[in-house]
Amino acid sequence: MKKLIALFSLLLLTTFAQADNINWQKIEEKAQGQTVYFYAWGGSQDINNYLRWANKRLQAEQGVTLKHVKVTDISEAITRLVAEKSADKNSNGSIDMVWINGENFKSMKDFNLLTTPFVENLPNWQYVDKSLPVDSDFAEPTMGLEAPWGVGQLVFIYDKNKVNNPPQSHREMLVYARSHPNKLSYPRPPSFHGTSFLKSALIELSENPDALYSPVDDKTFQRISAPLWSYLDDFHRVAWRQGKQFPENSAETLQLLDDGELDLAISFNPNEVFSAQENGLLRDSTTAYALAAGALSNIHFLSIPWNAAAKEGALVAINFLLSPEAQSKKADISVWGDPTVLQSSKLSSSPQKTTLFKSISEPHPSWQTALETEWQKRYGH
């Protein structure tokens, strides 16, 4: 075993050494004319519009076309890549770039679906705020295999004209739901926001939350997760549509909040409330907050599959998305409002400063799949 570990370490160091030899000028030359098929969540109009802007800038400046392939869950891309791996399709793959983090990153890493380490070769890597946990993804070392793109925090949005004292914990949400039946819900897992709600609740309700930061143990999973299922059984009885139906995603909770059907919407972007107000999707009386214990927080990343057909184009696209120009645009609340991963002093403009909440770390990525599977068994109907 020690010999295998030593061999793996040697191979890893060799890989990093190979990556260091990248000639960026040649990368840009080869990227000219390439189309980058970027698999990313398509559930937000703000994000979709931002990526259309990025495509125009990349076409004008680098001759690279960024084609946004909209997916409801990035696991769709992972499934396709696994199929290509099984078929020995080791070049000219159908996916050039992926927006991932957490369990999806771990899956790509475990199945060897990622290209060689690349982030430190990006010219714009110098601007990244290294005080952020950019080298770890849900406790999984990134090893240069994915580039940080933005910061996310689980927040709830409510209308101050309708709700005076929003619930400050998951336990208080249950109390609130009992007093205001049919007014609270969460997106249906395995949607990202729905699973995030489950993890946040389990961290609060578990008698042993430290166990959530180690790989899930099948022998103890039922015991550790039992408080969550007991809670959800009670919550669903008084939830929106009695837990027989759930919003499909975060965007639907925003719409239901604006329509007056829900008292709380959910987001993983503290600034989304501002951009939604700017775009007329929410009233000016709405505001975002985190639970008193803190907000489940993570960084989301960009990666390149091992068999990408437009690998050079993907590198150029990621480097652009890490530029002060692109990060400033993305952080602008009138555009997307996604918090930057760059040093604030490097931004080319001054978008409204993001107020980040007290952070709660994400559980080990293996808990994501375990919770989604169990939720489906119990409530998937």
C-alpha positions as CSV (number, residue, x, y, z in Angstrom):
1,M,0.0,0.0,0.0
2,K,2.8,2.4,0.9
3,K,4.5,1.7,-2.5
4,L,1.2,2.5,-4.3
5,I,0.8,5.7,-2.3
6,A,4.3,6.7,-3.1
7,L,3.8,5.9,-6.8
8,F,0.6,7.9,-6.9
9,S,2.3,10.9,-5.3
10,L,5.1,10.7,-7.8
11,L,2.6,10.7,-10.7
12,L,0.7,13.6,-9.2
13,L,3.9,15.7,-8.9
14,T,4.8,14.8,-12.5
15,T,1.3,15.9,-13.6
16,F,1.8,19.3,-11.9
17,A,5.2,19.6,-13.4
18,Q,3.8,18.9,-16.9
19,A,1.1,21.5,-16.3
20,D,3.7,24.1,-15.4
21,N,5.1,23.9,-19.0
22,I,1.9,25.5,-20.5
23,N,2.7,28.3,-23.0
24,W,-0.2,30.7,-22.7
25,Q,0.4,32.4,-26.0
26,K,0.1,29.1,-27.8
27,I,-3.0,28.2,-25.8
28,E,-4.6,31.4,-27.0
29,E,-3.5,30.7,-30.6
30,K,-5.0,27.2,-30.6
31,A,-8.2,28.5,-28.9
32,Q,-9.0,30.7,-31.9
33,G,-12.1,29.5,-33.6
34,Q,-13.0,26.9,-31.0
35,T,-16.5,26.4,-29.6
36,V,-16.6,25.6,-25.8
37,Y,-19.6,23.6,-24.8
38,F,-20.1,24.8,-21.2
39,Y,-22.5,22.6,-19.1
40,A,-24.0,24.8,-16.4
41,W,-27.2,25.2,-14.5
42,G,-29.8,27.1,-16.7
43,G,-32.4,27.9,-14.0
44,S,-31.6,31.6,-13.6
45,Q,-32.2,34.2,-16.3
46,D,-29.6,36.5,-14.7
47,I,-27.0,33.8,-15.0
48,N,-28.0,33.0,-18.5
49,N,-27.8,36.6,-19.5
50,Y,-24.4,37.0,-17.9
51,L,-23.1,34.0,-19.9
52,R,-24.4,35.5,-23.1
53,W,-22.4,38.6,-22.3
54,A,-19.3,36.6,-21.6
55,N,-19.7,34.8,-24.9
56,K,-19.8,38.1,-26.8
57,R,-16.7,39.3,-25.0
58,L,-14.8,36.0,-25.7
59,Q,-15.8,36.0,-29.3
60,A,-14.7,39.6,-29.8
61,E,-11.4,39.4,-27.8
62,Q,-10.3,35.8,-28.2
63,G,-12.2,34.3,-31.1
64,V,-13.7,31.7,-28.7
65,T,-17.4,30.8,-28.7
66,L,-18.9,30.0,-25.3
67,K,-21.9,27.8,-25.8
68,H,-24.0,27.5,-22.6
69,V,-25.6,24.0,-22.5
70,K,-28.4,24.5,-19.9
71,V,-29.0,21.6,-17.5
72,T,-31.3,21.3,-14.5
73,D,-28.7,19.4,-12.5
74,I,-25.0,19.1,-13.4
75,S,-25.1,15.4,-12.7
76,E,-26.5,15.1,-16.2
77,A,-23.1,16.1,-17.5
78,I,-21.3,13.7,-15.2
79,T,-23.5,10.8,-16.5
80,R,-22.5,11.7,-20.1
81,L,-18.8,11.9,-19.2
82,V,-18.9,8.5,-17.5
83,A,-20.5,7.0,-20.6
84,E,-17.8,8.5,-22.8
85,K,-15.1,7.2,-20.4
86,S,-16.7,3.7,-20.6
87,A,-16.6,3.9,-24.4
88,D,-12.9,4.9,-24.4
89,K,-13.8,8.3,-26.0
90,N,-10.6,9.9,-24.8
91,S,-10.6,12.9,-27.2
92,N,-13.2,15.1,-29.0
93,G,-15.6,14.8,-26.1
94,S,-19.0,16.5,-26.1
95,I,-18.3,18.6,-23.0
96,D,-15.5,21.2,-22.7
97,M,-16.3,22.9,-19.4
98,V,-18.4,22.2,-16.4
99,W,-19.7,24.3,-13.5
100,I,-19.4,22.1,-10.5
101,N,-18.6,21.7,-6.8
102,G,-19.2,19.2,-4.0
103,E,-20.2,15.7,-4.9
104,N,-20.1,16.3,-8.6
105,F,-16.4,17.4,-8.3
106,K,-15.6,14.4,-6.2
107,S,-17.3,12.1,-8.8
108,M,-15.3,13.6,-11.6
109,K,-12.2,13.2,-9.6
110,D,-12.9,9.6,-8.5
111,F,-13.7,8.6,-12.1
112,N,-10.7,10.4,-13.6
113,L,-12.9,12.6,-15.6
114,L,-10.8,15.8,-15.2
115,T,-8.0,17.2,-17.2
116,T,-4.5,17.8,-15.6
117,P,-4.1,20.5,-13.0
118,F,-4.4,23.9,-14.7
119,V,-5.4,26.7,-12.3
120,E,-2.0,28.1,-11.4
121,N,-1.2,28.4,-15.1
122,L,-4.1,30.9,-15.7
123,P,-2.8,34.4,-16.0
124,N,-5.7,35.7,-13.9
125,W,-5.0,33.3,-11.1
126,Q,-2.7,36.0,-9.6
127,Y,-5.9,38.0,-8.7
128,V,-7.7,35.3,-6.8
129,D,-8.2,35.9,-3.1
130,K,-6.1,33.0,-1.6
131,S,-7.6,33.7,1.9
132,L,-10.8,32.0,0.6
133,P,-10.9,28.2,0.7
134,V,-10.1,27.9,-3.0
135,D,-8.0,24.7,-2.5
136,S,-10.8,22.7,-0.9
137,D,-14.3,21.8,-2.3
138,F,-16.6,20.3,0.4
139,A,-13.5,19.1,2.3
140,E,-12.2,17.6,-0.9
141,P,-8.7,18.9,-2.1
142,T,-9.0,20.6,-5.4
143,M,-5.4,19.9,-6.4
144,G,-5.6,22.5,-9.2
145,L,-8.2,20.6,-11.0
146,E,-10.9,23.3,-10.9
147,A,-10.9,27.0,-10.8
148,P,-12.9,29.0,-8.2
149,W,-15.6,31.1,-9.8
150,G,-17.8,32.5,-7.0
151,V,-18.9,32.3,-3.4
152,G,-22.3,30.9,-2.3
153,Q,-24.2,31.0,0.9
154,L,-27.6,29.5,1.8
155,V,-30.0,32.4,2.6
156,F,-33.7,32.9,2.9
157,I,-35.7,35.8,1.4
158,Y,-38.9,37.3,2.8
159,D,-41.1,40.3,2.4
160,K,-40.7,42.7,5.4
161,N,-44.2,44.0,4.8
162,K,-45.7,40.6,5.4
163,V,-43.4,38.9,7.8
164,N,-42.2,40.6,11.0
165,N,-40.0,38.0,12.6
166,P,-38.8,35.3,10.1
167,P,-37.7,32.0,11.7
168,Q,-34.1,32.0,12.8
169,S,-33.5,28.2,12.7
170,H,-35.0,25.1,11.2
171,R,-36.7,24.3,14.4
172,E,-38.3,27.8,14.3
173,M,-39.4,27.1,10.7
174,L,-41.4,24.1,11.9
175,V,-43.1,26.3,14.6
176,Y,-43.8,29.0,12.0
177,A,-45.2,26.5,9.5
178,R,-47.6,25.2,12.2
179,S,-48.8,28.7,12.8
180,H,-48.9,29.5,9.1
181,P,-49.7,26.3,7.2
182,N,-49.1,26.0,3.5
183,K,-46.6,28.9,3.6
184,L,-43.2,27.2,3.8
185,S,-41.4,24.7,1.5
186,Y,-38.1,24.0,-0.1
187,P,-37.0,22.9,-3.6
188,R,-37.4,19.2,-4.5
189,P,-34.1,17.3,-4.1
190,P,-31.8,16.5,-5.9
191,S,-32.0,20.1,-7.0
192,F,-29.0,21.9,-5.5
193,H,-31.0,24.2,-3.3
194,G,-33.3,21.4,-2.0
195,T,-30.3,19.2,-1.0
196,S,-28.7,22.3,0.6
197,F,-31.8,22.7,2.7
198,L,-31.5,19.1,3.9
199,K,-27.8,19.5,4.8
200,S,-28.4,22.7,6.7
201,A,-31.3,21.2,8.6
202,L,-29.3,18.0,9.5
203,I,-26.3,20.1,10.7
204,E,-28.7,21.9,13.1
205,L,-30.7,18.9,14.2
206,S,-28.0,16.2,14.5
207,E,-26.8,15.1,17.9
208,N,-23.4,14.5,16.3
209,P,-22.8,17.1,13.5
210,D,-19.1,16.4,13.5
211,A,-19.9,13.0,11.8
212,L,-21.1,14.9,8.8
213,Y,-17.6,16.1,7.9
214,S,-16.3,12.5,7.4
215,P,-17.4,10.1,4.7
216,V,-20.9,8.7,5.3
217,D,-21.0,5.4,7.1
218,D,-23.8,3.1,5.9
219,K,-23.9,1.5,9.3
220,T,-24.6,4.7,11.2
221,F,-26.3,6.7,8.5
222,Q,-29.9,5.9,9.6
223,R,-29.1,6.8,13.2
224,I,-27.3,10.0,12.4
225,S,-29.9,11.2,9.9
226,A,-33.0,10.1,11.9
227,P,-33.6,13.5,13.4
228,L,-33.9,15.0,9.9
229,W,-36.5,12.5,8.7
230,S,-38.5,13.0,11.9
231,Y,-38.4,16.7,11.4
232,L,-39.4,16.5,7.7
233,D,-42.3,14.2,8.5
234,D,-43.7,16.9,10.8
235,F,-42.7,19.8,8.5
236,H,-44.4,18.3,5.4
237,R,-47.7,18.0,7.2
238,V,-48.0,21.8,7.4
239,A,-45.8,22.8,4.5
240,W,-46.9,24.1,1.1
241,R,-49.2,21.6,-0.5
242,Q,-48.7,19.3,2.5
243,G,-45.3,18.1,1.2
244,K,-47.0,16.3,-1.7
245,Q,-45.5,18.7,-4.1
246,F,-42.3,20.8,-4.0
247,P,-41.0,23.8,-5.9
248,E,-38.6,22.6,-8.7
249,N,-35.9,25.0,-8.0
250,S,-34.8,28.3,-6.3
251,A,-36.3,30.4,-9.1
252,E,-39.8,28.9,-8.4
253,T,-39.6,29.7,-4.7
254,L,-38.9,33.4,-5.7
255,Q,-41.9,33.4,-7.9
256,L,-44.1,31.8,-5.2
257,L,-42.8,34.4,-2.7
258,D,-43.7,37.2,-5.1
259,D,-47.1,35.6,-5.8
260,G,-47.8,35.4,-2.0
261,E,-47.9,31.6,-1.9
262,L,-44.8,31.2,0.1
263,D,-43.5,33.4,3.0
264,L,-39.8,32.3,2.4
265,A,-37.8,31.8,-0.7
266,I,-34.4,30.1,-0.8
267,S,-31.2,31.1,-2.6
268,F,-27.5,30.3,-2.5
269,N,-26.6,33.9,-3.3
270,P,-26.9,36.7,-0.7
271,N,-27.2,39.2,-3.5
272,E,-29.9,37.5,-5.5
273,V,-32.6,39.5,-3.7
274,F,-31.0,42.7,-5.0
275,S,-30.7,41.5,-8.6
276,A,-34.3,40.2,-8.5
277,Q,-35.5,43.6,-7.3
278,E,-33.5,45.3,-10.1
279,N,-35.2,43.0,-12.7
280,G,-38.7,43.4,-11.3
281,L,-39.0,39.9,-10.0
282,L,-39.3,40.8,-6.3
283,R,-40.7,43.8,-4.4
284,D,-38.3,46.3,-2.9
285,S,-39.6,45.3,0.6
286,T,-38.0,41.9,0.3
287,T,-34.7,41.1,2.0
288,A,-32.3,38.2,2.5
289,Y,-31.0,36.7,5.8
290,A,-29.2,33.7,7.1
291,L,-30.2,31.6,10.0
292,A,-28.8,32.6,13.4
293,A,-26.3,29.8,13.5
294,G,-24.9,30.9,10.2
295,A,-25.2,30.1,6.5
296,L,-24.1,26.9,4.8
297,S,-21.3,28.2,2.5
298,N,-19.1,27.0,-0.3
299,I,-17.2,28.1,-3.4
300,H,-18.4,27.0,-6.8
301,F,-15.8,26.1,-9.5
302,L,-15.1,25.6,-13.2
303,S,-13.5,22.4,-14.5
304,I,-12.4,20.9,-17.8
305,P,-13.0,17.2,-18.7
306,W,-10.1,15.0,-19.6
307,N,-11.4,14.5,-23.2
308,A,-12.5,18.0,-24.0
309,A,-12.5,18.8,-27.7
310,A,-11.8,22.5,-27.1
311,K,-9.5,22.3,-24.1
312,E,-7.6,25.4,-25.1
313,G,-10.8,27.3,-25.6
314,A,-12.0,26.2,-22.2
315,L,-8.7,27.5,-20.6
316,V,-9.1,30.8,-22.3
317,A,-12.8,31.0,-21.2
318,I,-12.1,30.2,-17.6
319,N,-9.2,32.7,-17.5
320,F,-11.6,35.4,-18.8
321,L,-14.2,34.5,-16.3
322,L,-11.6,35.1,-13.6
323,S,-10.6,38.5,-15.0
324,P,-11.3,41.7,-13.0
325,E,-13.7,42.7,-15.8
326,A,-15.8,39.5,-15.8
327,Q,-15.8,39.2,-12.0
328,S,-16.8,42.8,-11.5
329,K,-19.7,42.3,-14.0
330,K,-20.7,39.1,-12.2
331,A,-20.7,40.8,-8.8
332,D,-22.9,43.7,-10.0
333,I,-26.3,43.3,-8.4
334,S,-28.0,44.6,-11.6
335,V,-26.4,41.7,-13.5
336,W,-26.0,38.6,-11.3
337,G,-24.7,39.7,-7.9
338,D,-22.5,36.6,-7.4
339,P,-19.8,37.4,-4.8
340,T,-16.3,37.5,-6.3
341,V,-13.4,35.2,-5.6
342,L,-10.9,37.9,-6.5
343,Q,-9.1,40.3,-4.1
344,S,-11.5,43.2,-3.8
345,S,-8.7,45.6,-4.7
346,K,-8.4,44.0,-8.1
347,L,-11.9,44.6,-9.3
348,S,-12.1,46.9,-12.3
349,S,-15.2,48.7,-10.9
350,S,-16.9,49.0,-7.6
351,P,-20.0,46.8,-7.5
352,Q,-22.1,47.0,-4.3
353,K,-20.2,45.3,-1.6
354,T,-21.5,41.9,-0.6
355,T,-22.3,41.3,3.0
356,L,-21.4,37.7,3.7
357,F,-22.9,35.9,6.7
358,K,-21.3,33.8,9.3
359,S,-20.1,30.6,7.5
360,I,-21.1,27.0,8.1
361,S,-18.9,24.5,6.2
362,E,-20.4,22.0,3.8
363,P,-20.5,18.4,5.0
364,H,-18.4,15.7,3.3
365,P,-19.7,15.3,-0.3
366,S,-20.7,11.7,0.3
367,W,-23.5,12.9,2.5
368,Q,-25.1,14.6,-0.5
369,T,-25.9,11.4,-2.4
370,A,-26.9,9.5,0.8
371,L,-29.4,12.2,1.8
372,E,-30.8,12.5,-1.7
373,T,-31.3,8.8,-2.0
374,E,-33.0,8.5,1.3
375,W,-35.2,11.5,0.6
376,Q,-36.3,9.9,-2.6
377,K,-37.2,6.7,-0.9
378,R,-39.3,8.5,1.7
379,Y,-40.9,11.4,-0.1
380,G,-40.3,10.9,-3.8
381,H,-43.8,9.6,-4.3
